[in-house]
Amino acid sequence: MNTVVPGSDQPFSGLDDAPVEATVLRMMLGGQLRRLREAAGITPERAGFEIRASRSKISRLETGRVKLKPRDVTDLLTLYGVTDESVRAKFQSLVRQSNTPDWWSKYSDVLPGWFEMYLGLETVASTIRSFEIQFVHGLFQTEDYARTVTRLGRKTAPADEIEARVRLRLSRQALHARQKPPRIWSVMDEAVLRRPVGGAAVMRGQLRHLLEAAKMPHVTLQVIPFSRGRHAAESGSFTVLRFEERDLPDVVYLEQLTGAIYLDQRSDVEQYLEVVDELSGEALTPAATTRFIEQVAKEI
């Protein structure tokens, strides 16, 4: 697709060339609507009044956190001065596409709402940089390791629920097989390798899996050994996602016990990028990391 709209110096790019998850498409459409509103000099309050909604509804719409209604989009485009029928028709076509179920919708009975946005972002990210202080990143977990982690805090959950959660986690790893997978750079504390998740056999299998993952050309793994002492991210794990699409700002993802925080303010993102760069400098090199993982595996 190559649709240029008023108030946008660049068109959407690539939406007809590759599948885009509905969650992400809503974010991209929301970003376009925000730029149109700003270019027309219209306040969120006025835009909200036009579609019989509040200012907060416009904010949620422009950040892709709610589904878009065709009537609302039609009214907003009119308010913003978009009269080109081909552009309006393309918007409506994309609105319909953005309301189709994402691949993870079949896991809706076990998927927390706060995690849906992360799945959409991870799906289209061009770069994923993470720091892990407790567990192996979900994109590199084996089935047995993932099952053990999933059971934590869910000791009374039925077996079919646990298995559904494990399948969801493993389904995310399909991005490794893409023709153009994202660049994944994961830094982990030595504790991740030492914590006996699921017992010796599970850990040996997980460490072997990490060694195989490290061979993938789009993957960089690094470990910060205990011998380095304190480091810049002892407060916890985080992930920074970056995108080629200009309508998606860089996002920092912070997962909590019952929710998650998404930071996209440039000042916040830059601070986390500084930290992850510092962590990469403190960590073992990728080659030394491989040797370190091999040594830990021998000690189990």
C-alpha positions in Angstrom: 0.0 0.0 0.0 1.2 3.5 -0.7 -1.7 5.8 0.5 -0.7 9.4 1.3 -3.1 11.3 3.5 -3.1 15.0 4.3 -1.0 15.9 7.3 1.3 13.0 6.7 4.7 13.4 5.2 5.1 9.7 4.5 2.5 7.1 3.5 1.9 3.8 5.4 4.5 1.4 4.1 4.4 -2.3 3.5 0.9 -3.0 4.6 0.0 -4.8 1.4 3.4 -6.6 1.2 3.3 -8.5 4.5 0.6 -9.4 7.0 0.1 -7.0 9.8 -1.5 -8.1 13.1 -4.8 -6.3 13.7 -3.6 -4.9 17.0 -0.7 -3.2 15.3 -2.7 -2.0 12.4 -5.0 -0.2 14.9 -2.0 1.5 16.3 -0.8 2.6 12.9 -4.3 3.9 11.9 -4.5 5.7 15.2 -1.2 7.4 14.5 -2.4 8.5 11.1 -5.6 9.9 12.6 -3.6 11.7 15.3 -1.4 13.4 12.7 -4.4 14.4 10.6 -6.1 15.9 13.7 -2.9 17.9 14.6 -2.5 19.1 11.0 -6.0 20.3 11.0 -5.5 22.2 14.3 -8.3 20.3 16.1 -8.2 19.5 19.8 -8.9 16.0 21.2 -11.9 17.5 23.0 -13.5 18.7 19.7 -12.7 15.4 18.0 -14.3 13.5 20.8 -17.4 15.7 20.6 -17.6 14.9 16.9 -17.9 11.2 17.5 -20.0 11.5 20.7 -17.1 10.5 22.9 -14.7 11.9 25.5 -11.1 13.2 25.1 -9.8 10.0 26.7 -11.6 7.9 24.0 -9.7 9.9 21.3 -6.5 9.2 23.2 -7.2 5.5 23.3 -8.2 5.5 19.7 -5.1 7.3 18.5 -2.9 4.9 20.4 -4.7 1.8 19.1 -6.0 0.7 22.5 -9.6 0.4 21.3 -11.2 -1.0 18.1 -12.0 1.5 15.4 -15.6 2.0 14.4 -16.2 2.8 10.7 -18.7 5.5 11.5 -16.3 7.2 13.9 -13.5 7.1 11.3 -15.8 8.5 8.6 -16.8 11.4 10.9 -13.2 12.1 12.0 -11.9 12.1 8.4 -14.6 14.6 7.5 -13.8 16.8 10.5 -10.1 16.7 9.5 -10.8 17.8 5.9 -10.0 14.5 4.2 -12.3 14.5 1.2 -10.5 12.3 -1.3 -12.8 9.3 -1.7 -10.0 6.9 -2.5 -8.2 7.7 0.7 -11.4 7.5 2.7 -12.2 4.1 1.2 -8.7 2.8 1.9 -9.0 4.0 5.5 -12.3 2.1 5.8 -10.8 -1.0 4.3 -8.0 -0.9 6.8 -10.4 -0.3 9.6 -12.3 -3.5 8.7 -8.9 -5.4 8.6 -7.9 -4.0 12.0 -11.0 -5.5 13.5 -10.3 -9.1 12.4 -9.0 -11.5 15.1 -5.3 -11.8 15.7 -3.5 -15.1 15.7 -3.6 -15.2 19.4 -7.3 -14.8 19.7 -7.8 -18.5 20.0 -6.0 -18.2 23.4 -8.3 -15.5 24.6 -9.5 -17.6 27.6 -6.0 -17.7 29.0 -4.5 -14.5 27.6 -4.5 -11.4 29.9 -5.7 -8.3 28.1 -2.6 -6.3 29.1 -0.4 -8.8 27.2 -2.2 -8.5 23.8 -0.5 -5.3 22.9 2.9 -6.8 23.5 2.2 -9.7 21.2 1.2 -7.3 18.5 4.3 -5.2 19.0 6.6 -8.2 19.1 5.1 -9.5 15.9 6.1 -6.5 13.9 9.2 -5.3 15.7 12.4 -4.9 13.7 14.6 -5.0 16.8 13.9 -6.6 20.2 16.4 -5.8 22.9 15.9 -7.3 26.4 17.4 -7.7 29.8 16.4 -10.8 31.9 17.2 -11.1 35.5 15.2 -14.2 36.4 14.1 -16.4 33.5 15.1 -17.1 29.9 13.3 -14.8 27.5 10.1 -16.3 26.2 11.4 -16.3 22.6 14.1 -18.8 23.7 12.3 -21.1 26.1 12.0 -24.8 25.6 8.6 -26.4 26.0 9.6 -28.1 29.4 11.1 -24.9 30.7 8.1 -22.8 29.6 5.7 -25.3 31.3 7.6 -25.1 34.6 7.6 -21.3 34.5 3.9 -21.2 33.6 3.0 -23.3 36.5 4.6 -20.9 39.0 1.8 -19.0 40.7 -0.8 -21.3 39.1 -0.5 -24.4 41.2 -4.3 -25.0 41.2 -4.8 -24.3 37.4 -6.1 -27.3 35.4 -3.7 -29.0 33.1 -5.5 -27.9 29.9 -5.1 -24.2 30.9 -1.4 -24.7 31.6 -0.9 -26.4 28.2 -2.8 -23.6 26.4 -0.5 -21.0 28.0 2.5 -23.0 27.0 1.3 -23.3 23.4 0.8 -19.5 23.3 4.3 -18.9 24.6 5.9 -21.3 22.1 3.8 -19.9 19.2 5.6 -16.6 19.6 8.8 -18.3 18.5 7.5 -18.7 15.0 9.1 -15.4 14.2 12.5 -17.1 14.2 11.5 -18.9 11.0 10.5 -15.8 9.1 12.4 -14.8 5.9 13.2 -11.6 7.7 13.1 -12.1 11.4 13.6 -9.3 13.9 17.1 -8.6 15.3 16.9 -10.1 18.8 19.5 -9.0 21.4 19.0 -10.6 24.8 21.3 -9.8 27.8 20.7 -12.0 30.9 22.0 -12.1 34.4 24.0 -15.2 35.3 21.1 -16.0 37.7 19.0 -16.9 34.7 21.4 -19.8 33.9 21.9 -20.9 37.5 18.3 -20.9 38.7 17.2 -24.6 38.7 13.9 -24.2 36.8 12.3 -27.7 36.5 15.3 -29.6 37.6 18.6 -30.6 36.1 17.3 -32.3 32.9 15.1 -29.4 32.1 17.9 -26.9 32.6 20.4 -28.9 30.5 17.9 -29.0 27.7 17.3 -25.2 28.1 21.0 -24.4 28.0 21.5 -26.5 24.9 18.6 -24.7 23.3 20.2 -21.3 24.1 23.5 -22.5 22.5 21.5 -23.4 19.4 19.7 -20.1 19.4 23.0 -18.2 19.7 23.9 -19.7 16.3 21.0 -17.9 14.6 22.3 -14.9 12.5 19.5 -12.6 13.9 20.2 -13.5 17.5 22.8 -12.1 19.9 23.0 -13.5 23.5 25.1 -12.1 26.3 25.5 -13.0 30.0 26.5 -10.7 32.8 28.4 -13.0 35.2 28.2 -12.5 39.0 31.8 -11.5 38.9 30.9 -8.2 37.3 29.2 -7.2 40.6 26.4 -4.7 40.5 25.0 -3.5 37.2 22.6 -0.8 35.8 19.4 -3.0 35.7 19.2 -4.7 39.0 15.7 -3.3 39.4 14.3 -5.9 37.0 13.8 -7.2 33.5 12.6 -5.1 30.5 12.3 -5.2 26.8 12.8 -2.4 24.2 11.0 -2.9 20.9 11.9 -0.8 17.8 10.0 -0.7 14.5 10.6 0.3 10.9 7.1 1.7 10.6 7.2 5.4 11.5 3.7 5.2 13.0 5.0 3.0 15.7 7.2 4.7 18.3 9.9 2.7 20.2 8.3 1.0 23.2 9.7 -0.1 26.5 7.8 -3.1 28.0 7.8 -3.7 31.7 5.9 -6.8 32.9 4.5 -7.0 36.4 2.7 -9.7 38.3 -0.8 -8.7 37.3 -0.2 -6.2 34.5 2.3 -4.4 32.4 3.6 -0.9 31.7 4.2 0.4 28.2 6.5 3.4 27.9 6.8 5.3 24.6 7.8 8.8 25.6 11.2 9.5 23.9 12.9 10.5 27.2 11.9 7.2 28.8 12.9 5.0 25.8 16.3 6.8 25.5 17.0 6.1 29.2 16.3 2.4 28.8 18.4 2.3 25.6 21.3 3.8 27.5 20.9 1.2 30.2 20.8 -1.7 27.7 23.8 -0.4 25.9 25.6 -0.2 29.2 24.6 -3.7 30.1 25.8 -5.0 26.7 29.2 -3.4 27.5 29.4 -5.0 30.9 28.3 -8.4 29.7 30.5 -11.1 28.2 30.9 -11.0 24.5 28.6 -13.3 22.5 31.5 -15.8 21.9 32.5 -15.7 25.6 28.8 -16.1 26.5 28.6 -19.3 24.5 31.6 -20.7 26.3 30.1 -19.6 29.7 26.8 -21.4 28.9 28.7 -24.5 27.9 30.5 -24.5 31.2 27.3 -24.0 33.3 25.7 -26.9 31.4 28.6 -29.1 32.4 28.2 -28.2 36.0 24.5 -29.3 36.2 
